[in-house]
Amino acid sequence: MSNKEIMEYKPSLISRIRNFFKKLFISNKQDINRVNVITNDENINKSINKRNFIDEVKIDANEINKIFKKKEFFDEINGNEEALSMLSIDRLKELKKYYDQIIEQNDLKIKKLKANL
């Protein structure tokens, strides 16, 4: 009647030794793989961050050229009535918009300075 009970498995001495060495060496390989994966992910994240930083720092040369061309244009027009009379109506409207923006910016600066006093 005792044969109907559930038998408990007890590994032999050889299988215990084999399992011990398996755990000892195989788990280390898995841990090393995990560490390598983590360091690779960190390296990838660092390289992505570097690329993003470089992309953000890059300045478009066309934008800088536009600024310099605009400055040269305003220096040429400043005090030169003949150059102003030669401009088209569209160009004069753009010039008016630009000067309106400059006036607004200067007004804001003046207000801030008055508020600080």
MDAnalysis code that builds the backbone (N, CA, C; Angstrom):
import MDAnalysis as mda
import numpy as np

u = mda.Universe.empty(351, n_residues=117, atom_resindex=np.repeat(np.arange(117), 3), trajectory=True)
u.add_TopologyAttr("name", ["N", "CA", "C"] * 117)
u.add_TopologyAttr("resid", np.arange(1, 118))
u.add_TopologyAttr("resname", ["MET", "SER", "ASN", "LYS", "GLU", "ILE", "MET", "GLU", "TYR", "LYS", "PRO", "SER", "LEU", "ILE", "SER", "ARG", "ILE", "ARG", "ASN", "PHE", "PHE", "LYS", "LYS", "LEU", "PHE", "ILE", "SER", "ASN", "LYS", "GLN", "ASP", "ILE", "ASN", "ARG", "VAL", "ASN", "VAL", "ILE", "THR", "ASN", "ASP", "GLU", "ASN", "ILE", "ASN", "LYS", "SER", "ILE", "ASN", "LYS", "ARG", "ASN", "PHE", "ILE", "ASP", "GLU", "VAL", "LYS", "ILE", "ASP", "ALA", "ASN", "GLU", "ILE", "ASN", "LYS", "ILE", "PHE", "LYS", "LYS", "LYS", "GLU", "PHE", "PHE", "ASP", "GLU", "ILE", "ASN", "GLY", "ASN", "GLU", "GLU", "ALA", "LEU", "SER", "MET", "LEU", "SER", "ILE", "ASP", "ARG", "LEU", "LYS", "GLU", "LEU", "LYS", "LYS", "TYR", "TYR", "ASP", "GLN", "ILE", "ILE", "GLU", "GLN", "ASN", "ASP", "LEU", "LYS", "ILE", "LYS", "LYS", "LEU", "LYS", "ALA", "ASN", "LEU"])
u.atoms.positions = np.array([
    [0.797, -1.180, 0.000],
    [0.000, 0.000, 0.000],
    [0.847, 1.255, 0.000],
    [2.017, 1.198, 0.457],
    [2.893, 2.363, 0.488],
    [3.416, 2.701, -0.905],
    [3.217, 1.857, -1.865],
    [3.650, 2.124, -3.235],
    [2.823, 3.223, -3.894],
    [1.689, 3.543, -3.370],
    [0.827, 4.542, -3.969],
    [1.251, 5.965, -3.615],
    [2.141, 6.132, -2.686],
    [2.597, 7.464, -2.299],
    [3.502, 8.045, -3.383],
    [3.564, 9.364, -3.391],
    [4.423, 10.039, -4.356],
    [5.866, 9.891, -3.909],
    [6.666, 9.502, -4.858],
    [8.081, 9.290, -4.531],
    [8.855, 10.598, -4.704],
    [9.748, 10.831, -3.832],
    [10.574, 12.022, -3.887],
    [11.838, 11.704, -4.658],
    [12.172, 12.580, -5.599],
    [13.355, 12.352, -6.427],
    [14.567, 12.907, -5.705],
    [15.576, 12.086, -5.544],
    [16.832, 12.510, -4.947],
    [17.922, 12.250, -5.977],
    [18.528, 13.361, -6.474],
    [19.556, 13.176, -7.479],
    [20.783, 12.483, -6.904],
    [21.437, 11.769, -7.759],
    [22.625, 11.048, -7.329],
    [23.787, 12.023, -7.133],
    [24.819, 11.532, -6.560],
    [25.995, 12.354, -6.272],
    [26.608, 12.889, -7.562],
    [26.675, 12.095, -8.570],
    [27.259, 12.503, -9.842],
    [26.422, 13.595, -10.499],
    [25.120, 13.436, -10.474],
    [24.266, 14.465, -11.085],
    [24.320, 15.769, -10.298],
    [24.465, 15.685, -8.981],
    [24.608, 16.908, -8.189],
    [25.906, 17.634, -8.525],
    [26.973, 16.875, -8.667],
    [28.269, 17.493, -9.025],
    [28.183, 18.120, -10.412],
    [27.586, 17.422, -11.348],
    [27.430, 17.934, -12.700],
    [26.571, 19.214, -12.703],
    [25.490, 19.216, -11.977],
    [24.640, 20.407, -11.885],
    [25.383, 21.583, -11.239],
    [26.201, 21.267, -10.228],
    [26.980, 22.316, -9.586],
    [27.899, 23.003, -10.594],
    [28.630, 22.217, -11.385],
    [29.537, 22.802, -12.370],
    [28.785, 23.500, -13.500],
    [27.641, 22.962, -13.858],
    [26.812, 23.627, -14.873],
    [26.410, 25.019, -14.397],
    [25.923, 25.082, -13.174],
    [25.512, 26.364, -12.617],
    [26.697, 27.308, -12.486],
    [27.807, 26.758, -12.101],
    [28.994, 27.576, -11.890],
    [29.471, 28.227, -13.185],
    [29.546, 27.454, -14.256],
    [30.104, 27.976, -15.500],
    [29.054, 28.568, -16.436],
    [27.925, 27.957, -16.543],
    [26.920, 28.439, -17.479],
    [26.288, 29.735, -16.988],
    [26.012, 29.862, -15.734],
    [25.401, 31.096, -15.240],
    [26.357, 32.271, -15.412],
    [27.659, 32.043, -15.258],
    [28.630, 33.120, -15.470],
    [28.617, 33.586, -16.920],
    [28.492, 32.650, -17.845],
    [28.433, 33.031, -19.259],
    [27.182, 33.856, -19.527],
    [26.083, 33.447, -18.939],
    [24.849, 34.197, -19.125],
    [24.956, 35.577, -18.497],
    [25.568, 35.663, -17.326],
    [25.761, 36.961, -16.681],
    [26.680, 37.846, -17.516],
    [27.730, 37.248, -18.073],
    [28.644, 38.009, -18.921],
    [27.908, 38.507, -20.154],
    [27.063, 37.659, -20.731],
    [26.271, 38.074, -21.883],
    [25.337, 39.221, -21.517],
    [24.735, 39.134, -20.329],
    [23.852, 40.210, -19.889],
    [24.631, 41.513, -19.728],
    [25.815, 41.413, -19.126],
    [26.647, 42.605, -18.940],
    [27.054, 43.180, -20.286],
    [27.417, 42.312, -21.236],
    [27.795, 42.780, -22.569],
    [26.624, 43.464, -23.258],
    [25.440, 42.895, -23.119],
    [24.259, 43.489, -23.741],
    [23.984, 44.853, -23.123],
    [24.096, 44.956, -21.809],
    [23.856, 46.231, -21.132],
    [24.882, 47.267, -21.563],
    [26.162, 46.887, -21.607],
    [27.195, 47.845, -22.017],
    [27.034, 48.224, -23.481],
    [26.638, 47.265, -24.321],
    [26.399, 47.593, -25.726],
    [25.245, 48.571, -25.861],
    [24.171, 48.357, -25.076],
    [23.038, 49.283, -25.108],
    [23.459, 50.670, -24.649],
    [24.292, 50.732, -23.607],
    [24.769, 52.026, -23.120],
    [25.625, 52.704, -24.175],
    [26.486, 51.925, -24.835],
    [27.327, 52.503, -25.893],
    [26.481, 53.013, -27.048],
    [25.448, 52.256, -27.394],
    [24.557, 52.683, -28.472],
    [23.845, 53.962, -28.069],
    [23.364, 54.019, -26.826],
    [22.685, 55.229, -26.352],
    [23.632, 56.428, -26.354],
    [24.891, 56.203, -25.938],
    [25.864, 57.294, -25.930],
    [26.141, 57.778, -27.344],
    [26.293, 56.834, -28.285],
    [26.571, 57.239, -29.659],
    [25.369, 57.962, -30.266],
    [24.156, 57.527, -29.926],
    [22.952, 58.206, -30.414],
    [22.888, 59.608, -29.832],
    [23.192, 59.737, -28.538],
    [23.186, 61.053, -27.905],
    [24.224, 61.972, -28.546],
    [25.407, 61.418, -28.867],
    [26.442, 62.222, -29.518],
    [25.965, 62.689, -30.879],
    [25.344, 61.774, -31.638],
    [24.843, 62.150, -32.958],
    [23.759, 63.211, -32.851],
    [22.863, 63.057, -31.886],
    [21.801, 64.046, -31.697],
    [22.386, 65.388, -31.320],
    [23.393, 65.380, -30.447],
    [24.022, 66.633, -30.038],
    [24.685, 67.307, -31.231],
    [25.388, 66.536, -32.042],
    [26.065, 67.098, -33.212],
    [25.040, 67.648, -34.198],
    [23.932, 66.927, -34.385],
    [22.885, 67.419, -35.289],
    [22.269, 68.708, -34.770],
    [22.112, 68.820, -33.451],
    [21.532, 70.029, -32.879],
    [22.491, 71.208, -32.951],
    [23.781, 70.926, -32.873],
    [24.770, 71.996, -32.862],
    [25.046, 72.526, -34.270],
    [24.803, 71.697, -35.262],
    [25.065, 72.127, -36.632],
    [24.241, 73.365, -36.977],
    [24.897, 74.287, -37.667],
    [24.244, 75.526, -38.073],
    [24.170, 75.532, -39.589],
    [23.027, 75.906, -40.076],
    [22.826, 75.954, -41.510],
    [23.540, 77.183, -42.073],
    [24.424, 76.983, -43.007],
    [25.190, 78.081, -43.590],
    [24.293, 79.044, -44.362],
    [23.224, 78.536, -44.922],
    [22.309, 79.402, -45.663],
    [21.667, 80.441, -44.753],
    [21.336, 80.039, -43.529],
    [20.735, 80.981, -42.580],
    [21.723, 82.097, -42.235],
    [22.968, 81.734, -42.038],
    [23.984, 82.744, -41.707],
    [24.196, 83.673, -42.895],
    [24.221, 83.103, -44.094],
    [24.374, 83.935, -45.286],
    [23.216, 84.917, -45.429],
    [22.004, 84.465, -45.115],
    [20.845, 85.349, -45.195],
    [21.005, 86.523, -44.236],
    [21.486, 86.239, -43.046],
    [21.667, 87.303, -42.052],
    [22.695, 88.317, -42.542],
    [23.807, 87.822, -43.065],
    [24.846, 88.738, -43.553],
    [24.364, 89.541, -44.762],
    [23.645, 88.872, -45.659],
    [23.117, 89.582, -46.824],
    [22.128, 90.663, -46.402],
    [21.288, 90.334, -45.420],
    [20.324, 91.309, -44.922],
    [21.042, 92.505, -44.301],
    [22.101, 92.220, -43.540],
    [22.853, 93.303, -42.908],
    [23.529, 94.183, -43.959],
    [24.125, 93.551, -44.961],
    [24.753, 94.327, -46.037],
    [23.716, 95.190, -46.761],
    [22.558, 94.628, -46.997],
    [21.488, 95.351, -47.675],
    [21.070, 96.574, -46.865],
    [20.895, 96.402, -45.552],
    [20.480, 97.532, -44.721],
    [21.591, 98.576, -44.605],
    [22.837, 98.129, -44.586],
    [23.943, 99.094, -44.564],
    [23.963, 99.906, -45.861],
    [23.662, 99.243, -46.966],
    [23.640, 99.921, -48.264],
    [22.495, 100.935, -48.337],
    [21.342, 100.592, -47.798],
    [20.171, 101.461, -47.856],
    [20.268, 102.623, -46.869],
    [20.938, 102.392, -45.756],
    [20.982, 103.383, -44.690],
    [21.523, 104.724, -45.205],
    [20.655, 105.724, -45.244],
    [21.045, 107.059, -45.666],
    [21.192, 107.219, -47.170],
    [20.814, 106.210, -47.945],
    [20.955, 106.266, -49.392],
    [19.560, 106.345, -50.018],
    [19.123, 107.559, -50.330],
    [17.769, 107.748, -50.861],
    [17.624, 107.181, -52.270],
    [18.696, 107.195, -53.048],
    [18.624, 106.658, -54.414],
    [18.352, 105.159, -54.390],
    [19.001, 104.447, -53.468],
    [18.796, 103.003, -53.371],
    [17.356, 102.707, -52.937],
    [16.822, 103.522, -52.039],
    [15.437, 103.333, -51.602],
    [14.452, 103.557, -52.743],
    [14.719, 104.553, -53.569],
    [13.800, 104.842, -54.677],
    [13.851, 103.757, -55.749],
    [14.933, 103.003, -55.806],
    [15.072, 101.955, -56.811],
    [14.392, 100.645, -56.388],
    [14.018, 100.527, -55.121],
    [13.419, 99.289, -54.633],
    [11.982, 99.141, -55.124],
    [11.578, 97.880, -55.288],
    [10.186, 97.616, -55.686],
    [9.271, 97.775, -54.473],
    [7.983, 97.820, -54.739],
    [7.003, 98.000, -53.666],
    [7.018, 96.801, -52.717],
    [7.146, 95.584, -53.266],
    [7.193, 94.391, -52.429],
    [8.404, 94.431, -51.490],
    [9.521, 94.846, -52.039],
    [10.747, 94.928, -51.240],
    [10.598, 95.977, -50.135],
    [9.950, 97.095, -50.455],
    [9.721, 98.132, -49.453],
    [8.787, 97.645, -48.349],
    [7.798, 96.843, -48.709],
    [6.892, 96.283, -47.700],
    [7.645, 95.343, -46.764],
    [8.523, 94.518, -47.321],
    [9.331, 93.619, -46.497],
    [10.247, 94.424, -45.575],
    [10.798, 95.493, -46.112],
    [11.672, 96.360, -45.326],
    [10.888, 96.991, -44.166],
    [9.664, 97.396, -44.429],
    [8.813, 97.990, -43.391],
    [8.519, 96.958, -42.302],
    [8.206, 95.706, -42.696],
    [7.943, 94.648, -41.724],
    [9.165, 94.409, -40.840],
    [10.324, 94.378, -41.476],
    [11.551, 94.133, -40.722],
    [11.780, 95.242, -39.697],
    [11.640, 96.490, -40.126],
    [11.852, 97.599, -39.202],
    [10.777, 97.630, -38.120],
    [9.558, 97.235, -38.430],
    [8.524, 97.145, -37.408],
    [8.893, 96.125, -36.334],
    [9.460, 94.995, -36.763],
    [9.902, 93.980, -35.806],
    [11.025, 94.523, -34.923],
    [11.954, 95.246, -35.518],
    [13.058, 95.820, -34.745],
    [12.523, 96.820, -33.732],
    [11.568, 97.632, -34.142],
    [10.976, 98.625, -33.241],
    [10.269, 97.935, -32.073],
    [9.528, 96.855, -32.345],
    [8.841, 96.114, -31.283],
    [9.843, 95.522, -30.300],
    [10.925, 94.953, -30.819],
    [11.945, 94.374, -29.953],
    [12.585, 95.447, -29.076],
    [12.865, 96.592, -29.650],
    [13.461, 97.680, -28.880],
    [12.486, 98.197, -27.822],
    [11.210, 98.269, -28.160],
    [10.206, 98.699, -27.179],
    [10.149, 97.738, -26.000],
    [10.209, 96.431, -26.292],
    [10.207, 95.440, -25.215],
    [11.427, 95.592, -24.324],
    [12.580, 95.821, -24.926],
    [13.796, 96.016, -24.140],
    [13.675, 97.250, -23.250],
    [13.121, 98.315, -23.785],
    [12.945, 99.548, -23.008],
    [11.999, 99.315, -21.837],
    [10.896, 98.597, -22.084],
    [9.947, 98.293, -21.014],
    [10.599, 97.469, -19.904],
    [11.421, 96.479, -20.294],
    [12.111, 95.658, -19.302],
    [13.080, 96.489, -18.481],
    [13.795, 97.382, -19.146],
    [14.744, 98.235, -18.427],
    [14.024, 99.179, -17.471],
    [12.894, 99.715, -17.891],
    [12.107, 100.595, -17.014],
    [11.547, 99.808, -15.835],
    [11.152, 98.568, -16.056],
    [10.599, 97.752, -14.985],
    [11.672, 97.414, -13.947],
    [12.910, 97.230, -14.407],
    [14.007, 96.903, -13.498],
    [14.410, 98.096, -12.633],
    [14.172, 99.306, -13.104],
    [14.534, 100.496, -12.334],
    [13.512, 100.738, -11.315],
])
